[in-house]
Amino acid sequence: MDRFSEYRIMWVMVFFDLPTETKKDRKAATNFRDRLGKDGFNMFQFSIYMRHCAGRENADVHIKRVKSFLPEHGRVGILCVTDKQFSTIELFFCKKPENVSVPNQQLELF
């Protein structure tokens, strides 16, 4: 099996809607976004972060990590899709199609 198969490579997406009414809420939301960034997630939209993973096992590690720092309040969803599924995404900016920015191949060192 090809090590970099589009069916093996995974995308982990974290969707969230966190309260920001109080200073404590805003701090918790910022902390959550910062921790996502430290774990290699990139902002796709303000409340959607995504991460490229080499396979399901690697995706599971990052999903478990996100679950470990879930905020006390708000809603968080985690979705994992294959690179093949993600390749069918259509993005638009003001009704104009927008190219999907795909990160460079991530190297694994073992």
N, C-alpha and C positions, 0 to 999 in steps of 0.2 A: 504494500500500500504506500502511495506517495506520502511522504512526511508532511508536505505542505499542501495537501489536498484541500480544495475549497469546501469539502464536506467535513473535514477534520478541524480546520481553523474556525475558531468561535469568536463571536462578538458578545460581550456582556454589556447590557444597557441598564442603567439605574435611572428610574423616573421618580421624581419626588415632588411633593407639595407640602412645604413646611410653613408653619405659622411664623409671622414676622411682626406681630403687633407690639411685643414688648422688647426691651433691650436684651433680655435673657433669651427670648425666641430667636432674635436676629443673630446673636452670638452662637447659639446652637446650630442654626442653619449654615452660618459661615464655617463653623468647625466641621460640619458634615461635608461640605463642598471641599474644604481644604484637605480633609482626610482622603476623600476620593482622589484628589489630585496627587497626593503622596503615594497612593497605591497604583498610579499609572493611568487613571481614567482621565479622559479629555472631555471638555464641555462640548456637547453637540448643540444644545440650546440651554438656556439658563437653568432649567430644571431637569435636563437630561444629560447624563454623562455616559460615556462609553469607553470600553477597553477592548483591545485586540488581544486574543489569547491563542497560544499555539495548539491547544486541544481542549477537550472536555475536562480532563483532569486539572489542567492549569486554570480553566474557568471556574471550576468548583472551589479552588483555593481562594480566588478573589471574591467569589460570591460569599463564602464563609467569612472572609475578612470584613466585607461590607456589613454583613449581619452583626458582626461583633461591635460595630460602632454606630448602629442605628440610633437616631435621635429619639428622645423620650416622647415627643409629640409630632404629629404630622403623618403623612402617608408616603410610603416608599414602595416601589415595585421594582423587581429585578427580572430581566428577560435575557435569555441566552439564545442566540441564533447562529446558524452556520454562516460562513463567509459567502456561500452560494445563495442563501436566503437573503442576506444583507445586500448582495449585489443587485437585487431587484428594486432597491429603494429609488424613488423618484423625488427629487428635491426641487423646490421652486422658490424664487425670490421675486416678488411683485409679478406673478404670473409668468415669469421667464424661467425656463429650466436652468438649473444650476448644476455644475459638475460636482460629483461626489469626490471629496478629498479623502483618499485612502492613504494611511500611513505607510512608510517604507517597511519592507520586510523586517520583522523583529528577529534578531539573532538569539539563539539559545546557546548557552555555554554549559557543558556538563563535563 
